[in-house]
Amino acid sequence: MIGRVASEPLLEKFQPRLGPVLDRVAETAADHLRKCGKALVARGKPPPLDKAEAAIDHFTQALAAIRREGLTQDLSVNAVERIFTLGFALEQTRQNHRDLDVCVRQAARR
């Protein structure tokens, strides 16, 4: 889902506000996944989710501010759909991180 949305760059008017936030989401997600991999190999506890979740929260807040300011009103349906699909995909990513956390914990107990 993220790949489909990311197949085209963000609209220029959203780049300054969402670009750095999305970079942070990508960084924290990658870091979290690497640490989960190490935890699985070591049969250790999963890493904290706080940084990855905070990055997604920051995106959600930035997107909400864009909506409040009415910046999506003059966009095409396709452009609006892409922006909000990205938000949905990041919420799914949050749940995937949580599910992985459970799996790593289960593996550590074995």
DSSP file (Angstrom, degrees, kcal/mol; ACC not computed):
  #  RESIDUE AA STRUCTURE BP1 BP2  ACC     N-H-->O    O-->H-N    N-H-->O    O-->H-N    TCO  KAPPA ALPHA  PHI   PSI    X-CA   Y-CA   Z-CA
    1    1 A M     >        0   0    0      0, 0.0     4,-2.1     0, 0.0     5,-0.2   0.000 360.0 360.0 360.0 -45.6    0.0    0.0    0.0
    2    2 A I  H  >  +     0   0    0      1,-0.2     4,-2.8     2,-0.2     5,-0.1   0.900 360.0  55.3 -64.3 -39.0    2.8    2.4    0.9
    3    3 A G  H  4 S+     0   0    0      2,-0.2     4,-0.4     1,-0.2    -1,-0.2   0.897 107.5  49.0 -60.1 -41.4    4.6    1.5   -2.3
    4    4 A R  H >4 S+     0   0    0      1,-0.2     3,-1.0     2,-0.2     4,-0.2   0.931 114.5  44.3 -63.3 -45.5    1.6    2.4   -4.4
    5    5 A V  H >< S+     0   0    0     -4,-2.1     3,-0.9     1,-0.2    -2,-0.2   0.876 113.8  50.9 -66.4 -37.3    1.1    5.7   -2.7
    6    6 A A  T 3< S+     0   0    0     -4,-2.8    -1,-0.2     1,-0.2    -2,-0.2   0.438  80.9  94.4 -82.3   1.3    4.8    6.5   -2.9
    7    7 A S  T <  S+     0   0    0     -3,-1.0    -1,-0.2    -4,-0.4    -2,-0.1   0.741  92.1  40.8 -66.0 -20.4    5.0    5.7   -6.6
    8    8 A E  S <  S-     0   0    0     -3,-0.9     3,-0.1    -4,-0.2    -1,-0.0  -0.954  99.3-105.6-122.7 146.2    4.5    9.4   -7.2
    9    9 A P        -     0   0    0      0, 0.0     3,-0.1     0, 0.0    -2,-0.1  -0.256  44.8 -89.7 -66.5 158.1    6.2   12.2   -5.1
   10   10 A L        -     0   0    0      1,-0.1     5,-0.1    -4,-0.1    69,-0.0  -0.293  56.3 -87.3 -58.4 149.8    4.2   14.1   -2.6
   11   11 A L    >>  -     0   0    0      1,-0.1     3,-1.9    68,-0.1     4,-1.1  -0.357  40.0-116.9 -57.8 142.6    2.6   17.2   -3.9
   12   12 A E  G >4 S+     0   0    0      1,-0.3     3,-0.6     2,-0.2    -1,-0.1   0.843 112.7  59.3 -53.5 -38.4    5.0   20.1   -3.7
   13   13 A K  G 34 S+     0   0    0      1,-0.2    -1,-0.3     2,-0.1     4,-0.2   0.719 110.3  43.1 -68.6 -17.6    2.9   22.1   -1.3
   14   14 A F  G <>>S+     0   0    0     -3,-1.9     4,-3.2     1,-0.1     5,-0.7   0.581  90.1  88.8 -99.7 -12.2    3.1   19.2    1.2
   15   15 A Q  H <X5S+     0   0    0     -4,-1.1     4,-1.9    -3,-0.6    -2,-0.1   0.906  86.2  49.5 -53.5 -49.3    6.8   18.5    0.8
   16   16 A P  H  45S+     0   0    0      0, 0.0    -1,-0.2     0, 0.0    -2,-0.1   0.853 121.2  34.5 -63.0 -32.1    8.0   20.9    3.5
   17   17 A R  H  45S+     0   0    0     -3,-0.4     4,-0.4    -4,-0.2    -2,-0.2   0.861 131.0  26.5 -90.7 -38.5    5.6   19.7    6.1
   18   18 A L  H  X5S+     0   0    0     -4,-3.2     4,-2.9     2,-0.1     5,-0.3   0.742 105.8  72.7-100.2 -25.4    5.3   16.0    5.4
   19   19 A G  H  X<S+     0   0    0     -4,-1.9     4,-2.3    -5,-0.7     5,-0.2   0.952 102.7  40.3 -56.2 -56.1    8.6   15.2    3.8
   20   20 A P  H  > S+     0   0    0      0, 0.0     4,-1.9     0, 0.0    -1,-0.2   0.858 115.5  53.1 -63.3 -33.2   10.8   15.4    6.9
   21   21 A V  H  > S+     0   0    0     -4,-0.4     4,-2.1     2,-0.2    -2,-0.2   0.916 110.2  46.9 -67.1 -42.7    8.1   13.7    8.9
   22   22 A L  H  X S+     0   0    0     -4,-2.9     4,-2.5     2,-0.2    -1,-0.2   0.862 108.4  55.8 -68.1 -35.3    7.9   10.8    6.5
   23   23 A D  H  X S+     0   0    0     -4,-2.3     4,-2.5    -5,-0.3    -1,-0.2   0.919 108.6  48.2 -59.5 -42.1   11.7   10.6    6.5
   24   24 A R  H  X S+     0   0    0     -4,-1.9     4,-2.8     2,-0.2     5,-0.3   0.890 109.1  52.7 -67.0 -39.5   11.6   10.2   10.3
   25   25 A V  H  X S+     0   0    0     -4,-2.1     4,-2.5    30,-0.2     5,-0.2   0.939 111.4  47.1 -59.6 -46.1    8.9    7.5   10.0
   26   26 A A  H  X S+     0   0    0     -4,-2.5     4,-2.5     2,-0.2     5,-0.2   0.917 113.0  48.8 -62.9 -43.7   11.0    5.6    7.6
   27   27 A E  H  X S+     0   0    0     -4,-2.5     4,-2.4     1,-0.2    -2,-0.2   0.935 114.6  43.5 -62.0 -47.6   14.1    5.9    9.8
   28   28 A T  H  X S+     0   0    0     -4,-2.8     4,-2.5     2,-0.2    24,-0.2   0.872 113.8  51.0 -70.2 -35.4   12.4    4.8   13.0
   29   29 A A  H  X S+     0   0    0     -4,-2.5     4,-2.5    -5,-0.3    -1,-0.2   0.936 112.3  46.5 -65.6 -45.2   10.6    1.9   11.3
   30   30 A A  H  X S+     0   0    0     -4,-2.5     4,-2.4    -5,-0.2    -2,-0.2   0.919 113.6  48.9 -62.5 -43.2   13.8    0.6    9.7
   31   31 A D  H  X S+     0   0    0     -4,-2.4     4,-2.4    -5,-0.2    -1,-0.2   0.918 111.4  49.8 -62.4 -43.6   15.6    1.0   13.0
   32   32 A H  H  X S+     0   0    0     -4,-2.5     4,-2.4     1,-0.2    -2,-0.2   0.922 111.0  48.8 -62.1 -44.5   12.8   -0.8   14.9
   33   33 A L  H  X S+     0   0    0     -4,-2.5     4,-2.3     2,-0.2    -1,-0.2   0.902 110.6  50.7 -64.3 -40.9   12.8   -3.7   12.3
   34   34 A R  H  X S+     0   0    0     -4,-2.4     4,-2.1     1,-0.2    -1,-0.2   0.931 111.9  47.6 -61.0 -44.4   16.6   -4.1   12.6
   35   35 A K  H  X S+     0   0    0     -4,-2.4     4,-2.4     1,-0.2    -2,-0.2   0.864 109.6  52.9 -66.6 -35.4   16.4   -4.2   16.4
   36   36 A C  H  X S+     0   0    0     -4,-2.4     4,-2.5     2,-0.2    -1,-0.2   0.905 107.6  52.5 -64.7 -39.9   13.6   -6.8   16.2
   37   37 A G  H  X S+     0   0    0     -4,-2.3     4,-2.2     2,-0.2    -2,-0.2   0.920 110.5  46.8 -60.1 -44.1   15.7   -8.9   14.0
   38   38 A K  H  X S+     0   0    0     -4,-2.1     4,-2.3     1,-0.2    -1,-0.2   0.899 111.3  51.9 -64.8 -39.8   18.6   -8.8   16.4
   39   39 A A  H  X>S+     0   0    0     -4,-2.4     5,-2.9     2,-0.2     4,-0.8   0.896 108.8  50.6 -64.3 -39.4   16.2   -9.6   19.3
   40   40 A L  H ><5S+     0   0    0     -4,-2.5     3,-0.6     3,-0.2    -2,-0.2   0.929 111.0  47.9 -63.9 -44.5   14.8  -12.6   17.4
   41   41 A V  H 3<5S+     0   0    0     -4,-2.2    -2,-0.2     1,-0.2    -1,-0.2   0.901 119.2  39.7 -61.8 -40.4   18.3  -13.9   16.8
   42   42 A A  H 3<5S-     0   0    0     -4,-2.3    -1,-0.2    -5,-0.2    -2,-0.2   0.492 107.3-125.8 -86.9  -3.4   19.3  -13.4   20.4
   43   43 A R  T <<5 +     0   0    0     -4,-0.8    -3,-0.2    -3,-0.6     2,-0.2   0.900  64.9 141.0  54.9  42.1   15.9  -14.6   21.7
   44   44 A G      < -     0   0    0     -5,-2.9    64,-0.2    -6,-0.2    -1,-0.2  -0.434  58.5 -74.2-105.2-179.1   15.6  -11.3   23.6
   45   45 A K        -     0   0    0     -2,-0.2    -1,-0.2     1,-0.1    60,-0.1  -0.384  55.3-100.7 -72.7 152.9   12.9   -8.9   24.3
   46   46 A P        -     0   0    0      0, 0.0    -1,-0.1     0, 0.0   -10,-0.1  -0.340  41.7-100.2 -70.7 157.3   11.7   -6.6   21.5
   47   47 A P        -     0   0    0      0, 0.0   -11,-0.0     0, 0.0   -15,-0.0  -0.339  50.4 -83.0 -71.4 159.9   12.9   -3.0   21.3
   48   48 A P        -     0   0    0      0, 0.0     4,-0.3     0, 0.0     3,-0.2  -0.312  29.3-146.9 -61.6 147.4   10.6   -0.2   22.6
   49   49 A L  S  > S+     0   0    0      1,-0.2     4,-2.8     2,-0.1     5,-0.3   0.480  71.7 101.6 -90.3  -4.6    8.0    1.0   20.2
   50   50 A D  H  > S+     0   0    0      1,-0.2     4,-2.4     2,-0.2     5,-0.2   0.847  80.9  44.6 -57.7 -42.9    8.0    4.6   21.4
   51   51 A K  H  > S+     0   0    0     -3,-0.2     4,-2.0     2,-0.2    -1,-0.2   0.925 115.9  46.3 -69.1 -43.1   10.2    6.1   18.7
   52   52 A A  H  > S+     0   0    0     -4,-0.3     4,-1.7   -24,-0.2    -2,-0.2   0.917 116.3  45.3 -64.9 -42.2    8.4    4.4   15.8
   53   53 A E  H  X S+     0   0    0     -4,-2.8     4,-2.7     1,-0.2    -2,-0.2   0.883 110.2  54.3 -69.5 -37.3    5.0    5.2   17.3
   54   54 A A  H  X S+     0   0    0     -4,-2.4     4,-2.3    -5,-0.3    -1,-0.2   0.887 106.9  52.0 -62.9 -38.2    6.0    8.8   18.0
   55   55 A A  H  X S+     0   0    0     -4,-2.0     4,-1.9     2,-0.2   -30,-0.2   0.911 111.2  46.2 -65.5 -41.7    7.0    9.3   14.4
   56   56 A I  H  X S+     0   0    0     -4,-1.7     4,-2.6     2,-0.2    -2,-0.2   0.903 111.1  53.2 -66.9 -39.9    3.7    8.0   13.1
   57   57 A D  H  X S+     0   0    0     -4,-2.7     4,-2.5     1,-0.2    -2,-0.2   0.907 106.6  52.9 -58.7 -41.6    1.9   10.2   15.7
   58   58 A H  H  X S+     0   0    0     -4,-2.3     4,-2.4     2,-0.2    -1,-0.2   0.905 109.3  48.5 -62.9 -41.6    3.8   13.2   14.3
   59   59 A F  H  X S+     0   0    0     -4,-1.9     4,-2.9     2,-0.2     5,-0.2   0.939 110.6  51.2 -61.4 -46.3    2.7   12.4   10.8
   60   60 A T  H  X S+     0   0    0     -4,-2.6     4,-2.2     1,-0.2    -2,-0.2   0.899 111.5  47.7 -58.6 -41.8   -0.9   12.0   11.9
   61   61 A Q  H  X S+     0   0    0     -4,-2.5     4,-2.1     2,-0.2    -1,-0.2   0.899 111.8  49.4 -66.0 -41.6   -0.7   15.4   13.6
   62   62 A A  H  X S+     0   0    0     -4,-2.4     4,-1.9     2,-0.2    -2,-0.2   0.904 112.1  48.4 -65.1 -40.8    0.8   17.0   10.6
   63   63 A L  H  X S+     0   0    0     -4,-2.9     4,-2.1     2,-0.2    -2,-0.2   0.894 109.9  51.9 -66.3 -39.7   -1.9   15.6    8.4
   64   64 A A  H  X S+     0   0    0     -4,-2.2     4,-2.7    -5,-0.2    -2,-0.2   0.893 108.5  51.6 -63.2 -39.4   -4.6   16.7   10.7
   65   65 A A  H  X S+     0   0    0     -4,-2.1     4,-2.1     2,-0.2    -1,-0.2   0.901 107.9  52.1 -64.3 -40.5   -3.2   20.3   10.6
   66   66 A I  H  <>S+     0   0    0     -4,-1.9     5,-2.1     2,-0.2     6,-0.4   0.903 111.5  47.0 -62.1 -41.0   -3.2   20.2    6.8
   67   67 A R  H ><5S+     0   0    0     -4,-2.1     3,-1.7     1,-0.2    -2,-0.2   0.938 110.2  51.8 -65.2 -47.0   -6.9   19.2    6.9
   68   68 A R  H 3<5S+     0   0    0     -4,-2.7    -2,-0.2     1,-0.3    -1,-0.2   0.873 108.1  52.6 -58.2 -37.3   -7.8   21.9    9.5
   69   69 A E  T 3<5S-     0   0    0     -4,-2.1    -1,-0.3    -5,-0.2    -2,-0.2   0.505 112.3-122.5 -78.3  -3.6   -6.2   24.5    7.3
   70   70 A G  T X 5 +     0   0    0     -3,-1.7     3,-1.1    -4,-0.3     4,-0.4   0.716  65.0 141.5  73.5  21.3   -8.2   23.3    4.3
   71   71 A L  T 3 < +     0   0    0     -5,-2.1    -4,-0.2     1,-0.3     3,-0.1   0.600  68.0  53.6 -75.1  -9.5   -5.2   22.6    2.2
   72   72 A T  T >  S+     0   0    0     -6,-0.4     3,-1.3    -5,-0.2    -1,-0.3   0.518  83.8  88.8 -97.9  -5.6   -6.7   19.5    0.7
   73   73 A Q  T <  S+     0   0    0     -3,-1.1    -2,-0.1     1,-0.3    -1,-0.1   0.832  89.2  44.5 -64.8 -34.3   -9.9   21.2   -0.5
   74   74 A D  T 3  S+     0   0    0     -4,-0.4    -1,-0.3    -3,-0.1     2,-0.2   0.313  93.9 106.3 -94.5  10.5   -8.6   22.3   -3.9
   75   75 A L  S <  S-     0   0    0     -3,-1.3    -3,-0.1     1,-0.1     2,-0.0  -0.481  76.1-102.7 -87.8 158.4   -7.0   18.9   -4.7
   76   76 A S     >  -     0   0    0     -2,-0.2     4,-2.4     1,-0.1     5,-0.2  -0.327  34.4-109.7 -69.4 161.1   -8.2   16.3   -7.1
   77   77 A V  H  > S+     0   0    0      1,-0.2     4,-2.7     2,-0.2     5,-0.2   0.899 120.4  54.0 -59.2 -40.4   -9.9   13.2   -5.7
   78   78 A N  H  > S+     0   0    0      2,-0.2     4,-2.1     1,-0.2    -1,-0.2   0.909 108.7  47.7 -61.7 -43.0   -6.8   11.2   -6.7
   79   79 A A  H  > S+     0   0    0      2,-0.2     4,-1.9     1,-0.2    -2,-0.2   0.911 113.9  46.6 -66.3 -42.4   -4.4   13.5   -4.8
   80   80 A V  H  X S+     0   0    0     -4,-2.4     4,-2.4     1,-0.2     5,-0.3   0.915 111.0  53.1 -65.1 -42.5   -6.6   13.5   -1.7
   81   81 A E  H  X S+     0   0    0     -4,-2.7     4,-2.3    -5,-0.2    -2,-0.2   0.904 108.1  50.4 -59.7 -42.4   -7.0    9.7   -1.9
   82   82 A R  H  X S+     0   0    0     -4,-2.1     4,-1.9     2,-0.2    -1,-0.2   0.917 110.7  48.8 -63.3 -43.7   -3.2    9.3   -2.0
   83   83 A I  H  X S+     0   0    0     -4,-1.9     4,-1.6     1,-0.2    -2,-0.2   0.935 116.7  41.0 -63.5 -46.9   -2.6   11.5    1.0
   84   84 A F  H  X S+     0   0    0     -4,-2.4     4,-2.2     1,-0.2    -1,-0.2   0.790 110.3  57.5 -77.0 -26.6   -5.2    9.8    3.2
   85   85 A T  H  X S+     0   0    0     -4,-2.3     4,-2.9    -5,-0.3    -1,-0.2   0.883 104.6  53.8 -65.5 -37.6   -4.2    6.3    2.0
   86   86 A L  H  X S+     0   0    0     -4,-1.9     4,-2.3     2,-0.2    -2,-0.2   0.924 107.7  49.7 -61.1 -44.0   -0.7    7.1    3.2
   87   87 A G  H  X S+     0   0    0     -4,-1.6     4,-1.8     1,-0.2    -2,-0.2   0.917 112.1  47.9 -59.7 -43.6   -2.2    8.0    6.6
   88   88 A F  H  X S+     0   0    0     -4,-2.2     4,-2.0     1,-0.2    -2,-0.2   0.918 110.7  51.5 -62.7 -43.9   -4.1    4.7    6.6
   89   89 A A  H  X S+     0   0    0     -4,-2.9     4,-2.1     1,-0.2    -1,-0.2   0.868 108.4  51.2 -63.4 -37.0   -1.0    2.7    5.6
   90   90 A L  H  X S+     0   0    0     -4,-2.3     4,-2.1     2,-0.2    -1,-0.2   0.862 107.8  52.1 -70.4 -34.3    1.0    4.3    8.4
   91   91 A E  H  X S+     0   0    0     -4,-1.8     4,-1.8     2,-0.2    -2,-0.2   0.882 109.7  50.0 -65.8 -36.3   -1.7    3.3   10.9
   92   92 A Q  H  X S+     0   0    0     -4,-2.0     4,-2.4     2,-0.2    -2,-0.2   0.882 107.5  54.3 -66.6 -37.4   -1.5   -0.2    9.6
   93   93 A T  H  X S+     0   0    0     -4,-2.1     4,-2.4     2,-0.2    -2,-0.2   0.896 104.6  54.7 -61.9 -40.1    2.3   -0.1   10.0
   94   94 A R  H  X S+     0   0    0     -4,-2.1     4,-1.9     1,-0.2    -1,-0.2   0.933 109.8  46.2 -57.6 -46.1    1.8    0.9   13.6
   95   95 A Q  H  X S+     0   0    0     -4,-1.8     4,-2.6     1,-0.2    -2,-0.2   0.880 109.5  54.6 -65.9 -37.1   -0.3   -2.2   14.1
   96   96 A N  H  X S+     0   0    0     -4,-2.4     4,-2.5     2,-0.2    -1,-0.2   0.898 106.6  51.5 -62.8 -39.7    2.2   -4.3   12.3
   97   97 A H  H  X S+     0   0    0     -4,-2.4     4,-2.2     2,-0.2    -1,-0.2   0.914 110.9  48.4 -60.8 -42.5    4.9   -3.1   14.7
   98   98 A R  H  X S+     0   0    0     -4,-1.9     4,-1.8     2,-0.2    -2,-0.2   0.904 111.1  49.5 -65.9 -41.1    2.7   -4.1   17.6
   99   99 A D  H  X S+     0   0    0     -4,-2.6     4,-2.1     1,-0.2    -1,-0.2   0.908 110.6  50.3 -64.5 -40.9    2.1   -7.5   16.1
  100  100 A L  H  X S+     0   0    0     -4,-2.5     4,-2.8     1,-0.2     5,-0.2   0.886 105.3  58.0 -62.9 -38.5    5.8   -8.0   15.6
  101  101 A D  H  X S+     0   0    0     -4,-2.2     4,-2.3     1,-0.2    -1,-0.2   0.921 106.7  48.0 -56.1 -45.7    6.4   -7.0   19.2
  102  102 A V  H  X S+     0   0    0     -4,-1.8     4,-2.4     1,-0.2    -1,-0.2   0.919 111.6  49.9 -62.3 -44.6    4.1   -9.8   20.3
  103  103 A C  H  X S+     0   0    0     -4,-2.1     4,-2.4     2,-0.2    -2,-0.2   0.902 110.3  49.3 -62.9 -41.7    5.9  -12.3   18.0
  104  104 A V  H  X S+     0   0    0     -4,-2.8     4,-2.0     2,-0.2    -1,-0.2   0.912 111.0  50.6 -65.3 -40.9    9.3  -11.3   19.3
  105  105 A R  H  X S+     0   0    0     -4,-2.3     4,-1.2    -5,-0.2    -2,-0.2   0.919 110.8  49.0 -61.2 -42.8    8.1  -11.7   22.9
  106  106 A Q  H  X S+     0   0    0     -4,-2.4     4,-0.7     1,-0.2     3,-0.3   0.901 110.6  50.3 -63.3 -41.0    6.8  -15.1   22.1
  107  107 A A  H >< S+     0   0    0     -4,-2.4     3,-0.7     1,-0.2    -1,-0.2   0.856 105.8  56.5 -65.8 -34.6   10.0  -16.2   20.5
  108  108 A A  H 3< S+     0   0    0     -4,-2.0    -1,-0.2     1,-0.2    -2,-0.2   0.809 103.4  55.1 -67.6 -29.0   12.0  -15.0   23.5
  109  109 A R  H 3<        0   0    0     -4,-1.2    -1,-0.2    -3,-0.3    -2,-0.2   0.683 360.0 360.0 -77.2 -18.5   10.0  -17.2   25.8
  110  110 A R    <<        0   0    0     -4,-0.7    -1,-0.2    -3,-0.7    -2,-0.2   0.478 360.0 360.0 -80.0 360.0   10.8  -20.4   23.8
